[in-house]
Amino acid sequence: MRLTCRIAQESDVEDALSLLDRVGQMREGAMAELERWRVLESNGSLIGCGGIEYRGSDAALLRGVAVPASLRGKGHGQLLVKELVDLAHSLGATRVYAFSTGAIPFFTKLGWKRVQVDELVAALPDAPQVESFRKRGWLPTEVAWRAP
C-alpha cells in the first residue's frame, strides 16, 4: 500500500467530509482553510484526513483526524497527526492541542498528555471548534490533549 499525505484540495472536500461523517467527527467548520488540512491517500483513494486551527498565536488545535475503522491500527492516524503537528510548528505554534473523548487510547499511545479543558480554552479562546463547543455547552464534558 503506497501512502501519500498531501495538502487538501477543493476536489477532496466531499470525500473528506463524508469520511468525517462516517467516523462521527464534527464537520462544522471543517476544511474551511484547506491549506491547513491534509489528506492521506492510498493508490489515489482518500483514506484519511485531518487539519489544524491556527490563528497566529503559539497554539494550534488539531481537527477532524479521521481514518475509516477498517484501516485503523496501521499507523495512518499517527502519520496524519505527525504531519499536522509538524505543520503547526512550521507556522509558529509551540503547543498543539486536541479535543477527543473517543480516542483516548490513540492519543495516549502517541504520548499526548491529557490536560484540563480550561488550559486548551485559554490557549485557543477564539478557535472555531472551541467557540462551537462553548455554544453547544459541550466544554464541561470534553477531554483535552496536548502534544508532547
HELIX and SHEET records of a PDB file:
HELIX    1   1 GLU A   10  ASP A   12  5                                   3    
HELIX    2   2 VAL A   13  ARG A   22  1                                  10    
HELIX    3   3 LEU A   34  ARG A   36  5                                   3    
HELIX    4   4 ALA A   69  LEU A   71  5                                   3    
HELIX    5   5 HIS A   76  LEU A   91  1                                  16    
HELIX    6   6 ILE A  104  LYS A  109  1                                   6    
HELIX    7   7 VAL A  117  ALA A  123  1                                   7    
HELIX    8   8 PRO A  128  ARG A  136  1                                   9    
HELIX    9   9 LEU A  139  THR A  141  5                                   3    
SHEET    1   A 7 LEU A   3  ILE A   7  0                                        
SHEET    2   A 7 TRP A  37  SER A  42 -1                                        
SHEET    3   A 7 SER A  45  TYR A  54 -1                                        
SHEET    4   A 7 ALA A  59  ALA A  66 -1                                        
SHEET    5   A 7 ARG A  95  PHE A  99  1                                        
SHEET    6   A 7 ALA A 144  ARG A 146 -1                                        
SHEET    7   A 7 LYS A 113  VAL A 115 -1                                        
END                                                                             
